[in-house]
Amino acid sequence: MLARPLLSLILCAVLGSNVVAAIGAESQAVYFDGGQYTAALQQHARHWHLLPLQGADVDVIEHASTCVNRMHIPHGVWVVTSDSAGRPQLVAPSATVLPAGFPQQLELRACGDNSGSARTDGARTDSAAALLVPAMVLDWIKANVSSVMIDD
């Protein structure tokens, strides 16, 4: 009579430890459409994929020479925030691996705007630390996006 509950308890303990070990082994972040980001950029194709909570997805491909970014942005999910002046920017969370010296914050600017933004100390920020975005996409990001998946 006591053997069956004891056997069940031992079986649950063994199975439970295997599940915990399997969960611990899966340490890589997994990204999926509409889950952890609401917009995606394929840099090499200059292809934006906007993922609204309701309605159809929207694809924007920009081939204008004024929308060429001068740096390769590391792959990962970037959080959309605003800087101290209220301008949109991307911030790399700790899960996004950045090369040494790469900025953790990138300004979001409309294509063709290579001027840099004035900082509070009057200096200009380096235009290399910005992501140029089609104006329509930038407006949509400001209003609807909380994070962007940057892909190669």
N, CA, C and O atoms as a GROMACS GRO file, in nm:
protein
  608
    1MET      N    1   0.081  -0.119   0.000
    1MET     CA    2   0.000   0.000   0.000
    1MET      C    3   0.086   0.127   0.000
    1MET      O    4   0.055   0.223  -0.070
    2LEU      N    5   0.190   0.126   0.075
    2LEU     CA    6   0.279   0.241   0.082
    2LEU      C    7   0.376   0.246  -0.036
    2LEU      O    8   0.432   0.351  -0.067
    3ALA      N    9   0.396   0.132  -0.103
    3ALA     CA   10   0.492   0.124  -0.213
    3ALA      C   11   0.450   0.209  -0.332
    3ALA      O   12   0.534   0.275  -0.394
    4ARG      N   13   0.322   0.208  -0.366
    4ARG     CA   14   0.275   0.283  -0.483
    4ARG      C   15   0.292   0.434  -0.465
    4ARG      O   16   0.346   0.499  -0.555
    5PRO      N   17   0.249   0.496  -0.352
    5PRO     CA   18   0.273   0.640  -0.336
    5PRO      C   19   0.422   0.674  -0.329
    5PRO      O   20   0.463   0.778  -0.378
    6LEU      N   21   0.502   0.587  -0.268
    6LEU     CA   22   0.645   0.610  -0.259
    6LEU      C   23   0.709   0.605  -0.398
    6LEU      O   24   0.794   0.688  -0.431
    7LEU      N   25   0.667   0.508  -0.479
    7LEU     CA   26   0.717   0.498  -0.616
    7LEU      C   27   0.678   0.622  -0.697
    7LEU      O   28   0.759   0.674  -0.774
    8SER      N   29   0.555   0.669  -0.680
    8SER     CA   30   0.509   0.790  -0.750
    8SER      C   31   0.591   0.912  -0.708
    8SER      O   32   0.628   0.994  -0.792
    9LEU      N   33   0.619   0.923  -0.580
    9LEU     CA   34   0.698   1.034  -0.530
    9LEU      C   35   0.840   1.034  -0.587
    9LEU      O   36   0.892   1.138  -0.626
   10ILE      N   37   0.902   0.916  -0.592
   10ILE     CA   38   1.037   0.904  -0.648
   10ILE      C   39   1.036   0.936  -0.796
   10ILE      O   40   1.126   1.006  -0.845
   11LEU      N   41   0.936   0.887  -0.868
   11LEU     CA   42   0.925   0.914  -1.012
   11LEU      C   43   0.908   1.063  -1.039
   11LEU      O   44   0.971   1.117  -1.130
   12CYS      N   45   0.824   1.130  -0.960
   12CYS     CA   46   0.806   1.276  -0.976
   12CYS      C   47   0.935   1.351  -0.948
   12CYS      O   48   0.967   1.447  -1.018
   13ALA      N   49   1.008   1.310  -0.847
   13ALA     CA   50   1.134   1.377  -0.813
   13ALA      C   51   1.236   1.363  -0.925
   13ALA      O   52   1.305   1.460  -0.958
   14VAL      N   53   1.247   1.243  -0.984
   14VAL     CA   54   1.342   1.220  -1.093
   14VAL      C   55   1.302   1.299  -1.216
   14VAL      O   56   1.385   1.366  -1.278
   15LEU      N   57   1.175   1.292  -1.254
   15LEU     CA   58   1.128   1.366  -1.371
   15LEU      C   59   1.141   1.516  -1.351
   15LEU      O   60   1.179   1.588  -1.444
   16GLY      N   61   1.111   1.564  -1.234
   16GLY     CA   62   1.121   1.707  -1.204
   16GLY      C   63   1.264   1.757  -1.215
   16GLY      O   64   1.286   1.867  -1.266
   17SER      N   65   1.361   1.678  -1.169
   17SER     CA   66   1.500   1.722  -1.179
   17SER      C   67   1.547   1.725  -1.323
   17SER      O   68   1.629   1.810  -1.359
   18ASN      N   69   1.497   1.634  -1.407
   18ASN     CA   70   1.532   1.636  -1.549
   18ASN      C   71   1.474   1.759  -1.619
   18ASN      O   72   1.539   1.816  -1.706
   19VAL      N   73   1.354   1.799  -1.582
   19VAL     CA   74   1.293   1.918  -1.641
   19VAL      C   75   1.372   2.042  -1.601
   19VAL      O   76   1.396   2.128  -1.686
   20VAL      N   77   1.411   2.053  -1.475
   20VAL     CA   78   1.490   2.166  -1.428
   20VAL      C   79   1.624   2.170  -1.501
   20VAL      O   80   1.669   2.278  -1.539
   21ALA      N   81   1.688   2.055  -1.521
   21ALA     CA   82   1.816   2.050  -1.591
   21ALA      C   83   1.799   2.092  -1.736
   21ALA      O   84   1.884   2.163  -1.791
   22ALA      N   85   1.690   2.050  -1.800
   22ALA     CA   86   1.664   2.087  -1.940
   22ALA      C   87   1.640   2.237  -1.952
   22ALA      O   88   1.685   2.299  -2.047
   23ILE      N   89   1.568   2.295  -1.857
   23ILE     CA   90   1.542   2.439  -1.860
   23ILE      C   91   1.672   2.516  -1.841
   23ILE      O   92   1.693   2.617  -1.908
   24GLY      N   93   1.759   2.470  -1.754
   24GLY     CA   94   1.886   2.537  -1.730
   24GLY      C   95   1.977   2.531  -1.851
   24GLY      O   96   2.056   2.623  -1.874
   25ALA      N   97   1.969   2.424  -1.930
   25ALA     CA   98   2.053   2.410  -2.048
   25ALA      C   99   2.011   2.504  -2.160
   25ALA      O  100   2.093   2.539  -2.244
   26GLU      N  101   1.887   2.546  -2.162
   26GLU     CA  102   1.836   2.635  -2.267
   26GLU      C  103   1.854   2.779  -2.222
   26GLU      O  104   1.762   2.840  -2.168
   27SER      N  105   1.975   2.834  -2.244
   27SER     CA  106   2.004   2.970  -2.196
   27SER      C  107   2.000   3.073  -2.308
   27SER      O  108   2.006   3.192  -2.280
   28GLN      N  109   1.991   3.030  -2.434
   28GLN     CA  110   1.987   3.124  -2.545
   28GLN      C  111   1.850   3.188  -2.555
   28GLN      O  112   1.748   3.121  -2.538
   29ALA      N  113   1.847   3.316  -2.583
   29ALA     CA  114   1.720   3.387  -2.600
   29ALA      C  115   1.654   3.339  -2.730
   29ALA      O  116   1.721   3.316  -2.830
   30VAL      N  117   1.524   3.327  -2.726
   30VAL     CA  118   1.448   3.287  -2.844
   30VAL      C  119   1.353   3.400  -2.877
   30VAL      O  120   1.277   3.445  -2.791
   31TYR      N  121   1.358   3.447  -3.002
   31TYR     CA  122   1.274   3.558  -3.044
   31TYR      C  123   1.170   3.508  -3.142
   31TYR      O  124   1.201   3.424  -3.227
   32PHE      N  125   1.050   3.557  -3.132
   32PHE     CA  126   0.944   3.512  -3.220
   32PHE      C  127   0.856   3.630  -3.258
   32PHE      O  128   0.841   3.725  -3.182
   33ASP      N  129   0.797   3.623  -3.380
   33ASP     CA  130   0.713   3.732  -3.430
   33ASP      C  131   0.605   3.771  -3.332
   33ASP      O  132   0.534   3.685  -3.278
   34GLY      N  133   0.592   3.899  -3.308
   34GLY     CA  134   0.486   3.952  -3.226
   34GLY      C  135   0.500   3.925  -3.078
   34GLY      O  136   0.412   3.962  -3.000
   35GLY      N  137   0.609   3.861  -3.037
   35GLY     CA  138   0.624   3.826  -2.896
   35GLY      C  139   0.708   3.925  -2.820
   35GLY      O  140   0.659   3.989  -2.727
   36GLN      N  141   0.832   3.938  -2.858
   36GLN     CA  142   0.923   4.023  -2.784
   36GLN      C  143   0.958   4.150  -2.859
   36GLN      O  144   1.033   4.233  -2.807
   37TYR      N  145   0.908   4.166  -2.978
   37TYR     CA  146   0.934   4.288  -3.054
   37TYR      C  147   0.816   4.316  -3.145
   37TYR      O  148   0.740   4.226  -3.181
   38THR      N  149   0.801   4.443  -3.183
   38THR     CA  150   0.686   4.483  -3.265
   38THR      C  151   0.729   4.541  -3.399
   38THR      O  152   0.645   4.589  -3.476
   39ALA      N  153   0.860   4.536  -3.427
   39ALA     CA  154   0.912   4.574  -3.558
   39ALA      C  155   1.043   4.498  -3.576
   39ALA      O  156   1.112   4.466  -3.480
   40ALA      N  157   1.076   4.471  -3.702
   40ALA     CA  158   1.200   4.400  -3.732
   40ALA      C  159   1.268   4.467  -3.851
   40ALA      O  160   1.202   4.517  -3.942
   41LEU      N  161   1.401   4.468  -3.848
   41LEU     CA  162   1.479   4.525  -3.957
   41LEU      C  163   1.579   4.422  -4.006
   41LEU      O  164   1.659   4.371  -3.927
   42GLN      N  165   1.574   4.391  -4.136
   42GLN     CA  166   1.680   4.312  -4.200
   42GLN      C  167   1.773   4.415  -4.264
   42GLN      O  168   1.741   4.474  -4.368
   43GLN      N  169   1.888   4.436  -4.202
   43GLN     CA  170   1.977   4.544  -4.243
   43GLN      C  171   2.025   4.533  -4.386
   43GLN      O  172   2.020   4.630  -4.461
   44HIS      N  173   2.071   4.415  -4.426
   44HIS     CA  174   2.130   4.401  -4.560
   44HIS      C  175   2.029   4.430  -4.670
   44HIS      O  176   2.068   4.476  -4.778
   45ALA      N  177   1.901   4.405  -4.646
   45ALA     CA  178   1.797   4.430  -4.747
   45ALA      C  179   1.726   4.563  -4.725
   45ALA      O  180   1.644   4.604  -4.807
   46ARG      N  181   1.759   4.632  -4.613
   46ARG     CA  182   1.688   4.755  -4.575
   46ARG      C  183   1.537   4.733  -4.574
   46ARG      O  184   1.460   4.814  -4.626
   47HIS      N  185   1.499   4.623  -4.515
   47HIS     CA  186   1.359   4.578  -4.512
   47HIS      C  187   1.305   4.586  -4.369
   47HIS      O  188   1.354   4.517  -4.279
   48TRP      N  189   1.204   4.669  -4.349
   48TRP     CA  190   1.136   4.682  -4.221
   48TRP      C  191   1.010   4.597  -4.224
   48TRP      O  192   0.935   4.600  -4.321
   49HIS      N  193   0.987   4.522  -4.118
   49HIS     CA  194   0.866   4.441  -4.104
   49HIS      C  195   0.796   4.490  -3.977
   49HIS      O  196   0.844   4.466  -3.867
   50LEU      N  197   0.684   4.558  -3.993
   50LEU     CA  198   0.610   4.615  -3.880
   50LEU      C  199   0.501   4.518  -3.839
   50LEU      O  200   0.427   4.468  -3.924
   51LEU      N  201   0.491   4.493  -3.710
   51LEU     CA  202   0.401   4.392  -3.658
   51LEU      C  203   0.298   4.454  -3.563
   51LEU      O  204   0.316   4.450  -3.442
   52PRO      N  205   0.192   4.512  -3.617
   52PRO     CA  206   0.093   4.574  -3.530
   52PRO      C  207   0.020   4.469  -3.446
   52PRO      O  208   0.007   4.353  -3.487
   53LEU      N  209  -0.027   4.511  -3.329
   53LEU     CA  210  -0.101   4.418  -3.244
   53LEU      C  211  -0.230   4.373  -3.312
   53LEU      O  212  -0.272   4.259  -3.295
   54GLN      N  213  -0.291   4.461  -3.387
   54GLN     CA  214  -0.412   4.428  -3.461
   54GLN      C  215  -0.392   4.467  -3.606
   54GLN      O  216  -0.330   4.569  -3.636
   55GLY      N  217  -0.445   4.388  -3.696
   55GLY     CA  218  -0.433   4.419  -3.837
   55GLY      C  219  -0.318   4.343  -3.901
   55GLY      O  220  -0.246   4.269  -3.835
   56ALA      N  221  -0.303   4.364  -4.030
   56ALA     CA  222  -0.200   4.293  -4.107
   56ALA      C  223  -0.061   4.352  -4.084
   56ALA      O  224  -0.047   4.471  -4.055
   57ASP      N  225   0.040   4.267  -4.098
   57ASP     CA  226   0.179   4.313  -4.091
   57ASP      C  227   0.206   4.405  -4.211
   57ASP      O  228   0.139   4.394  -4.314
   58VAL      N  229   0.302   4.494  -4.195
   58VAL     CA  230   0.337   4.588  -4.301
   58VAL      C  231   0.486   4.574  -4.330
   58VAL      O  232   0.568   4.570  -4.239
   59ASP      N  233   0.521   4.565  -4.459
   59ASP     CA  234   0.660   4.558  -4.501
   59ASP      C  235   0.698   4.688  -4.572
   59ASP      O  236   0.625   4.737  -4.658
   60VAL      N  237   0.813   4.742  -4.535
   60VAL     CA  238   0.864   4.864  -4.598
   60VAL      C  239   1.009   4.837  -4.638
   60VAL      O  240   1.092   4.802  -4.555
   61ILE      N  241   1.037   4.853  -4.766
   61ILE     CA  242   1.173   4.838  -4.818
   61ILE      C  243   1.216   4.973  -4.873
   61ILE      O  244   1.149   5.030  -4.959
   62GLU      N  245   1.328   5.023  -4.824
   62GLU     CA  246   1.376   5.156  -4.862
   62GLU      C  247   1.509   5.143  -4.935
   62GLU      O  248   1.607   5.093  -4.880
   63HIS      N  249   1.513   5.188  -5.060
   63HIS     CA  250   1.636   5.180  -5.139
   63HIS      C  251   1.698   5.318  -5.165
   63HIS      O  252   1.796   5.328  -5.239
   64ALA      N  253   1.644   5.421  -5.107
   64ALA     CA  254   1.696   5.556  -5.130
   64ALA      C  255   1.838   5.568  -5.073
   64ALA      O  256   1.868   5.512  -4.967
   65SER      N  257   1.923   5.640  -5.142
   65SER     CA  258   2.060   5.657  -5.096
   65SER      C  259   2.067   5.737  -4.966
   65SER      O  260   2.166   5.729  -4.894
   66THR      N  261   1.962   5.814  -4.936
   66THR     CA  262   1.961   5.892  -4.812
   66THR      C  263   1.927   5.805  -4.691
   66THR      O  264   1.924   5.854  -4.578
   67CYS      N  265   1.901   5.677  -4.714
   67CYS     CA  266   1.863   5.589  -4.605
   67CYS      C  267   1.966   5.478  -4.581
   67CYS      O  268   1.934   5.373  -4.525
   68VAL      N  269   2.089   5.504  -4.625
   68VAL     CA  270   2.195   5.406  -4.606
   68VAL      C  271   2.262   5.432  -4.472
   68VAL      O  272   2.313   5.541  -4.446
   69ASN      N  273   2.263   5.330  -4.386
   69ASN     CA  274   2.328   5.342  -4.256
   69ASN      C  275   2.476   5.308  -4.270
   69ASN      O  276   2.512   5.213  -4.341
   70ARG      N  277   2.560   5.385  -4.203
   70ARG     CA  278   2.704   5.370  -4.217
   70ARG      C  279   2.764   5.266  -4.126
   70ARG      O  280   2.884   5.239  -4.134
   71MET      N  281   2.686   5.207  -4.039
   71MET     CA  282   2.742   5.106  -3.950
   71MET      C  283   2.648   4.986  -3.943
   71MET      O  284   2.527   4.996  -3.964
   72HIS      N  285   2.709   4.871  -3.914
   72HIS     CA  286   2.632   4.749  -3.896
   72HIS      C  287   2.588   4.742  -3.749
   72HIS      O  288   2.672   4.746  -3.658
   73ILE      N  289   2.460   4.730  -3.728
   73ILE     CA  290   2.407   4.725  -3.591
   73ILE      C  291   2.402   4.579  -3.547
   73ILE      O  292   2.353   4.494  -3.622
   74PRO      N  293   2.452   4.549  -3.428
   74PRO     CA  294   2.453   4.411  -3.380
   74PRO      C  295   2.313   4.350  -3.374
   74PRO      O  296   2.215   4.416  -3.339
   75HIS      N  297   2.307   4.223  -3.409
   75HIS     CA  298   2.184   4.146  -3.407
   75HIS      C  299   2.127   4.138  -3.266
   75HIS      O  300   2.201   4.118  -3.169
   76GLY      N  301   1.997   4.153  -3.254
   76GLY     CA  302   1.931   4.137  -3.125
   76GLY      C  303   1.809   4.226  -3.114
   76GLY      O  304   1.776   4.302  -3.205
   77VAL      N  305   1.744   4.216  -3.001
   77VAL     CA  306   1.627   4.299  -2.974
   77VAL      C  307   1.676   4.428  -2.908
   77VAL      O  308   1.752   4.424  -2.812
   78TRP      N  309   1.630   4.542  -2.961
   78TRP     CA  310   1.663   4.674  -2.910
   78TRP      C  311   1.534   4.738  -2.859
   78TRP      O  312   1.430   4.729  -2.926
   79VAL      N  313   1.538   4.801  -2.745
   79VAL     CA  314   1.421   4.864  -2.685
   79VAL      C  315   1.408   5.007  -2.736
   79VAL      O  316   1.507   5.080  -2.744
   80VAL      N  317   1.286   5.047  -2.772
   80VAL     CA  318   1.259   5.183  -2.818
   80VAL      C  319   1.227   5.269  -2.695
   80VAL      O  320   1.136   5.239  -2.618
   81THR      N  321   1.304   5.377  -2.678
   81THR     CA  322   1.282   5.471  -2.569
   81THR      C  323   1.296   5.612  -2.626
   81THR      O  324   1.310   5.630  -2.747
   82SER      N  325   1.291   5.710  -2.539
   82SER     CA  326   1.314   5.849  -2.578
   82SER      C  327   1.433   5.903  -2.500
   82SER      O  328   1.454   5.867  -2.384
   83ASP      N  329   1.512   5.989  -2.566
   83ASP     CA  330   1.623   6.051  -2.494
   83ASP      C  331   1.569   6.166  -2.408
   83ASP      O  332   1.448   6.186  -2.401
   84SER      N  333   1.658   6.239  -2.344
   84SER     CA  334   1.614   6.345  -2.253
   84SER      C  335   1.538   6.456  -2.323
   84SER      O  336   1.463   6.530  -2.258
   85ALA      N  337   1.555   6.470  -2.455
   85ALA     CA  338   1.484   6.572  -2.531
   85ALA      C  339   1.356   6.517  -2.595
   85ALA      O  340   1.288   6.589  -2.669
   86GLY      N  341   1.324   6.391  -2.568
   86GLY     CA  342   1.203   6.331  -2.622
   86GLY      C  343   1.217   6.271  -2.760
   86GLY      O  344   1.118   6.229  -2.820
   87ARG      N  345   1.340   6.264  -2.814
   87ARG     CA  346   1.364   6.204  -2.946
   87ARG      C  347   1.373   6.053  -2.931
   87ARG      O  348   1.425   6.003  -2.831
   88PRO      N  349   1.322   5.978  -3.030
   88PRO     CA  350   1.326   5.832  -3.019
   88PRO      C  351   1.469   5.778  -3.032
   88PRO      O  352   1.551   5.833  -3.106
   89GLN      N  353   1.494   5.671  -2.960
   89GLN     CA  354   1.624   5.606  -2.966
   89GLN      C  355   1.608   5.457  -2.940
   89GLN      O  356   1.506   5.414  -2.887
   90LEU      N  357   1.707   5.380  -2.978
   90LEU     CA  358   1.712   5.238  -2.948
   90LEU      C  359   1.814   5.218  -2.838
   90LEU      O  360   1.921   5.279  -2.838
   91VAL      N  361   1.781   5.132  -2.743
   91VAL     CA  362   1.871   5.099  -2.634
   91VAL      C  363   1.889   4.948  -2.633
   91VAL      O  364   1.791   4.873  -2.636
   92ALA      N  365   2.014   4.902  -2.630
   92ALA     CA  366   2.042   4.760  -2.626
   92ALA      C  367   2.029   4.708  -2.483
   92ALA      O  368   2.101   4.754  -2.394
   93PRO      N  369   1.938   4.614  -2.460
   93PRO     CA  370   1.930   4.554  -2.327
   93PRO      C  371   2.051   4.461  -2.307
   93PRO      O  372   2.125   4.435  -2.402
   94SER      N  373   2.070   4.414  -2.186
   94SER     CA  374   2.189   4.333  -2.156
   94SER      C  375   2.194   4.204  -2.236
   94SER      O  376   2.302   4.148  -2.254
   95ALA      N  377   2.081   4.154  -2.286
   95ALA     CA  378   2.080   4.030  -2.365
   95ALA      C  379   2.133   4.050  -2.506
   95ALA      O  380   2.166   3.952  -2.574
   96THR      N  381   2.143   4.174  -2.553
   96THR     CA  382   2.195   4.203  -2.686
   96THR      C  383   2.346   4.223  -2.676
   96THR      O  384   2.392   4.318  -2.612
   97VAL      N  385   2.421   4.134  -2.738
   97VAL     CA  386   2.567   4.137  -2.729
   97VAL      C  387   2.622   4.245  -2.823
   97VAL      O  388   2.595   4.243  -2.943
   98LEU      N  389   2.696   4.337  -2.766
   98LEU     CA  390   2.754   4.447  -2.843
   98LEU      C  391   2.906   4.430  -2.853
   98LEU      O  392   2.970   4.389  -2.756
   99PRO      N  393   2.964   4.460  -2.970
   99PRO     CA  394   3.111   4.458  -2.980
   99PRO      C  395   3.172   4.565  -2.890
   99PRO      O  396   3.105   4.661  -2.853
  100ALA      N  397   3.296   4.546  -2.855
  100ALA     CA  398   3.365   4.644  -2.770
  100ALA      C  399   3.359   4.783  -2.833
  100ALA      O  400   3.390   4.800  -2.951
  101GLY      N  401   3.320   4.880  -2.754
  101GLY     CA  402   3.315   5.018  -2.799
  101GLY      C  403   3.189   5.056  -2.875
  101GLY      O  404   3.171   5.173  -2.909
  102PHE      N  405   3.100   4.961  -2.902
  102PHE     CA  406   2.977   4.993  -2.973
  102PHE      C  407   2.881   5.061  -2.877
  102PHE      O  408   2.865   5.015  -2.764
  103PRO      N  409   2.815   5.170  -2.919
  103PRO     CA  410   2.725   5.242  -2.827
  103PRO      C  411   2.602   5.158  -2.790
  103PRO      O  412   2.550   5.082  -2.872
  104GLN      N  413   2.558   5.172  -2.667
  104GLN     CA  414   2.440   5.101  -2.621
  104GLN      C  415   2.312   5.173  -2.662
  104GLN      O  416   2.203   5.115  -2.658
  105GLN      N  417   2.324   5.300  -2.701
  105GLN     CA  418   2.209   5.379  -2.743
  105GLN      C  419   2.232   5.432  -2.884
  105GLN      O  420   2.341   5.479  -2.917
  106LEU      N  421   2.128   5.422  -2.967
  106LEU     CA  422   2.134   5.472  -3.104
  106LEU      C  423   2.016   5.564  -3.128
  106LEU      O  424   1.902   5.530  -3.097
  107GLU      N  425   2.043   5.680  -3.183
  107GLU     CA  426   1.934   5.770  -3.220
  107GLU      C  427   1.857   5.709  -3.336
  107GLU      O  428   1.916   5.640  -3.420
  108LEU      N  429   1.729   5.734  -3.342
  108LEU     CA  430   1.648   5.700  -3.459
  108LEU      C  431   1.621   5.830  -3.532
  108LEU      O  432   1.564   5.923  -3.476
  109ARG      N  433   1.664   5.837  -3.660
  109ARG     CA  434   1.645   5.959  -3.738
  109ARG      C  435   1.584   5.925  -3.873
  109ARG      O  436   1.606   5.817  -3.927
  110ALA      N  437   1.508   6.020  -3.926
  110ALA     CA  438   1.449   6.003  -4.058
  110ALA      C  439   1.560   5.999  -4.163
  110ALA      O  440   1.662   6.065  -4.149
  111CYS      N  441   1.538   5.921  -4.267
  111CYS     CA  442   1.634   5.913  -4.378
  111CYS      C  443   1.666   6.054  -4.428
  111CYS      O  444   1.577   6.138  -4.438
  112GLY      N  445   1.792   6.077  -4.458
  112GLY     CA  446   1.834   6.207  -4.506
  112GLY      C  447   1.878   6.302  -4.397
  112GLY      O  448   1.939   6.404  -4.424
  113ASP      N  449   1.846   6.269  -4.271
  113ASP     CA  450   1.885   6.355  -4.159
  113ASP      C  451   2.017   6.304  -4.103
  113ASP      O  452   2.019   6.217  -4.016
  114ASN      N  453   2.126   6.356  -4.153
  114ASN     CA  454   2.259   6.317  -4.107
  114ASN      C  455   2.323   6.425  -4.020
  114ASN      O  456   2.444   6.425  -4.000
  115SER      N  457   2.242   6.515  -3.972
  115SER     CA  458   2.295   6.632  -3.901
  115SER      C  459   2.342   6.602  -3.760
  115SER      O  460   2.425   6.675  -3.707
  116GLY      N  461   2.291   6.500  -3.698
  116GLY     CA  462   2.320   6.477  -3.557
  116GLY      C  463   2.229   6.562  -3.473
  116GLY      O  464   2.172   6.659  -3.523
  117SER      N  465   2.214   6.529  -3.350
  117SER     CA  466   2.125   6.603  -3.262
  117SER      C  467   2.205   6.682  -3.161
  117SER      O  468   2.311   6.638  -3.116
  118ALA      N  469   2.154   6.796  -3.126
  118ALA     CA  470   2.222   6.879  -3.026
  118ALA      C  471   2.204   6.816  -2.890
  118ALA      O  472   2.093   6.776  -2.853
  119ARG      N  473   2.311   6.808  -2.815
  119ARG     CA  474   2.303   6.758  -2.678
  119ARG      C  475   2.280   6.876  -2.586
  119ARG      O  476   2.285   6.991  -2.628
  120THR      N  477   2.254   6.847  -2.459
  120THR     CA  478   2.229   6.954  -2.364
  120THR      C  479   2.351   7.043  -2.343
  120THR      O  480   2.337   7.158  -2.302
  121ASP      N  481   2.471   6.991  -2.371
  121ASP     CA  482   2.591   7.073  -2.355
  121ASP      C  483   2.624   7.153  -2.481
  121ASP      O  484   2.728   7.219  -2.487
  122GLY      N  485   2.536   7.148  -2.583
  122GLY     CA  486   2.555   7.225  -2.704
  122GLY      C  487   2.632   7.153  -2.812
  122GLY      O  488   2.635   7.198  -2.926
  123ALA      N  489   2.696   7.041  -2.779
  123ALA     CA  490   2.772   6.964  -2.878
  123ALA      C  491   2.676   6.886  -2.967
  123ALA      O  492   2.558   6.872  -2.935
  124ARG      N  493   2.729   6.835  -3.077
  124ARG     CA  494   2.649   6.751  -3.166
  124ARG      C  495   2.688   6.606  -3.142
  124ARG      O  496   2.804   6.575  -3.115
  125THR      N  497   2.589   6.517  -3.151
  125THR     CA  498   2.621   6.376  -3.138
  125THR      C  499   2.676   6.326  -3.270
  125THR      O  500   2.649   6.384  -3.375
  126ASP      N  501   2.753   6.219  -3.266
  126ASP     CA  502   2.811   6.160  -3.385
  126ASP      C  503   2.701   6.095  -3.467
  126ASP      O  504   2.625   6.013  -3.416
  127SER      N  505   2.691   6.132  -3.595
  127SER     CA  506   2.584   6.076  -3.678
  127SER      C  507   2.602   5.927  -3.701
  127SER      O  508   2.508   5.860  -3.744
  128ALA      N  509   2.721   5.873  -3.673
  128ALA     CA  510   2.742   5.729  -3.687
  128ALA      C  511   2.666   5.652  -3.580
  128ALA      O  512   2.641   5.533  -3.598
  129ALA      N  513   2.629   5.716  -3.470
  129ALA     CA  514   2.557   5.649  -3.362
  129ALA      C  515   2.407   5.666  -3.378
  129ALA      O  516   2.334   5.692  -3.282
  130ALA      N  517   2.362   5.651  -3.502
  130ALA     CA  518   2.220   5.667  -3.531
  130ALA      C  519   2.177   5.565  -3.634
  130ALA      O  520   2.258   5.516  -3.714
  131LEU      N  521   2.050   5.533  -3.632
  131LEU     CA  522   1.990   5.446  -3.732
  131LEU      C  523   1.896   5.532  -3.815
  131LEU      O  524   1.800   5.589  -3.763
  132LEU      N  525   1.924   5.539  -3.946
  132LEU     CA  526   1.837   5.614  -4.036
  132LEU      C  527   1.720   5.526  -4.075
  132LEU      O  528   1.738   5.411  -4.115
  133VAL      N  529   1.600   5.582  -4.064
  133VAL     CA  530   1.476   5.507  -4.080
  133VAL      C  531   1.385   5.583  -4.177
  133VAL      O  532   1.377   5.705  -4.169
  134PRO      N  533   1.315   5.512  -4.269
  134PRO     CA  534   1.218   5.583  -4.353
  134PRO      C  535   1.120   5.661  -4.266
  134PRO      O  536   1.077   5.612  -4.161
  135ALA      N  537   1.084   5.782  -4.308
  135ALA     CA  538   0.999   5.870  -4.226
  135ALA      C  539   0.870   5.802  -4.182
  135ALA      O  540   0.828   5.817  -4.067
  136MET      N  541   0.805   5.728  -4.273
  136MET     CA  542   0.681   5.659  -4.238
  136MET      C  543   0.704   5.557  -4.127
  136MET      O  544   0.623   5.544  -4.036
  137VAL      N  545   0.815   5.484  -4.136
  137VAL     CA  546   0.848   5.384  -4.034
  137VAL      C  547   0.881   5.452  -3.902
  137VAL      O  548   0.839   5.406  -3.795
  138LEU      N  549   0.955   5.563  -3.908
  138LEU     CA  550   0.990   5.635  -3.786
  138LEU      C  551   0.864   5.684  -3.714
  138LEU      O  552   0.854   5.671  -3.592
  139ASP      N  553   0.770   5.740  -3.788
  139ASP     CA  554   0.643   5.784  -3.728
  139ASP      C  555   0.569   5.667  -3.664
  139ASP      O  556   0.513   5.680  -3.555
  140TRP      N  557   0.570   5.552  -3.732
  140TRP     CA  558   0.500   5.435  -3.679
  140TRP      C  559   0.569   5.383  -3.554
  140TRP      O  560   0.503   5.343  -3.458
  141ILE      N  561   0.703   5.383  -3.555
  141ILE     CA  562   0.780   5.338  -3.438
  141ILE      C  563   0.748   5.426  -3.318
  141ILE      O  564   0.724   5.376  -3.208
  142LYS      N  565   0.748   5.558  -3.338
  142LYS     CA  566   0.720   5.651  -3.229
  142LYS      C  567   0.585   5.622  -3.164
  142LYS      O  568   0.571   5.632  -3.042
  143ALA      N  569   0.486   5.587  -3.244
  143ALA     CA  570   0.350   5.569  -3.193
  143ALA      C  571   0.318   5.427  -3.148
  143ALA      O  572   0.230   5.408  -3.065
  144ASN      N  573   0.387   5.326  -3.202
  144ASN     CA  574   0.340   5.189  -3.182
  144ASN      C  575   0.442   5.086  -3.136
  144ASN      O  576   0.403   4.976  -3.098
  145VAL      N  577   0.569   5.117  -3.138
  145VAL     CA  578   0.670   5.014  -3.120
  145VAL      C  579   0.737   5.026  -2.983
  145VAL      O  580   0.770   5.135  -2.937
  146SER      N  581   0.756   4.911  -2.919
  146SER     CA  582   0.828   4.909  -2.792
  146SER      C  583   0.964   4.845  -2.805
  146SER      O  584   1.053   4.870  -2.723
  147SER      N  585   0.983   4.763  -2.908
  147SER     CA  586   1.113   4.700  -2.930
  147SER      C  587   1.127   4.661  -3.076
  147SER      O  588   1.028   4.635  -3.145
  148VAL      N  589   1.253   4.656  -3.122
  148VAL     CA  590   1.285   4.626  -3.261
  148VAL      C  591   1.386   4.512  -3.264
  148VAL      O  592   1.485   4.514  -3.192
  149MET      N  593   1.358   4.414  -3.350
  149MET     CA  594   1.455   4.306  -3.373
  149MET      C  595   1.544   4.348  -3.489
  149MET      O  596   1.495   4.367  -3.601
  150ILE      N  597   1.672   4.364  -3.464
  150ILE     CA  598   1.767   4.397  -3.569
  150ILE      C  599   1.831   4.266  -3.614
  150ILE      O  600   1.885   4.191  -3.533
  151ASP      N  601   1.824   4.241  -3.743
  151ASP     CA  602   1.880   4.118  -3.799
  151ASP      C  603   1.982   4.156  -3.906
  151ASP      O  604   1.986   4.271  -3.950
  152ASP      N  605   2.062   4.061  -3.945
  152ASP     CA  606   2.163   4.087  -4.047
  152ASP      C  607   2.097   4.085  -4.181
  152ASP      O  608   2.164   4.105  -4.283
   0.00000   0.00000   0.00000
